[in-house]
């Protein structure tokens, strides 16, 4: 077992990664919110968002890749925000 303490970033990253995995386990739970931003191909975007959240969350949870993860999260949030505005 590691002597490193669990940090808030590790918890946030693990939570985001778990949410990403949930896109594959219960995709219908994400259909409503995904359809708002991606009305034309919702199922494909549920999968893409699941992959993105799993990868970015894992990167945030691991100290060696944390900076990459935070940058990825910023880009992902900006993309989703822009897509939500564009779809309205």
C-alpha positions in Angstrom: 0.0 0.0 0.0 1.2 3.5 -0.9 2.2 6.1 1.7 0.8 8.9 -0.5 -2.3 10.5 0.8 -5.4 10.6 -1.4 -5.8 14.1 -2.7 -8.9 16.0 -3.8 -7.6 15.8 -7.4 -7.4 12.0 -7.1 -11.0 11.8 -5.8 -12.2 14.2 -8.5 -10.4 12.3 -11.2 -11.7 8.9 -10.0 -15.3 10.4 -9.8 -15.1 11.7 -13.4 -13.6 8.4 -14.7 -16.4 6.5 -12.9 -19.0 8.8 -14.5 -17.4 8.1 -17.9 -17.6 4.3 -17.3 -21.3 4.8 -16.3 -22.0 6.0 -19.8 -21.4 2.4 -21.0 -23.3 0.7 -18.1 -26.4 2.9 -18.1 -26.3 5.0 -21.3 -30.0 5.9 -20.9 -29.1 7.9 -17.8 -27.2 10.3 -20.0 -29.6 10.5 -23.0 -31.6 13.5 -21.8 -28.7 15.8 -21.2 -26.7 14.6 -24.2 -29.6 15.1 -26.6 -29.8 18.8 -25.6 -26.3 19.4 -27.0 -26.1 16.6 -29.6 -29.7 16.1 -30.9 -28.7 14.5 -34.2 -26.5 11.6 -33.0 -27.2 11.2 -29.3 -26.1 7.6 -28.9 -22.8 8.2 -30.6 -22.1 11.2 -28.4 -23.0 9.3 -25.2 -20.2 6.9 -26.2 -17.7 9.6 -27.1 -18.4 11.6 -23.9 -18.0 8.4 -21.9 -14.6 7.7 -23.5 -13.5 11.3 -22.9 -14.6 11.4 -19.3 -13.0 8.1 -18.5 -9.6 9.2 -20.1 -9.6 12.7 -18.6 -10.7 11.5 -15.2 -8.0 8.8 -15.1 -5.4 11.4 -16.2 -6.5 13.7 -13.3 -6.4 10.8 -10.8 -2.8 9.9 -11.6 -0.3 12.4 -10.3 2.1 11.9 -13.3 -0.6 12.9 -15.8 -2.6 15.3 -13.7 -1.6 18.5 -15.6 -2.6 16.8 -18.9 -5.9 15.8 -17.3 -6.7 19.3 -16.1 -5.9 20.8 -19.6 -8.1 18.1 -21.1 -10.9 18.8 -18.7 -10.8 22.5 -19.6 -10.9 21.8 -23.3 -13.7 19.3 -22.9 -15.8 21.7 -20.8 -15.2 24.5 -23.4 -16.2 22.1 -26.2 -19.4 21.0 -24.4 -20.3 24.6 -23.6 -19.8 25.7 -27.2 -21.8 22.8 -28.5 -24.7 23.5 -26.1 -24.8 27.2 -27.2 -24.6 26.2 -30.9 -27.4 23.6 -30.6 -29.9 26.2 -29.2 
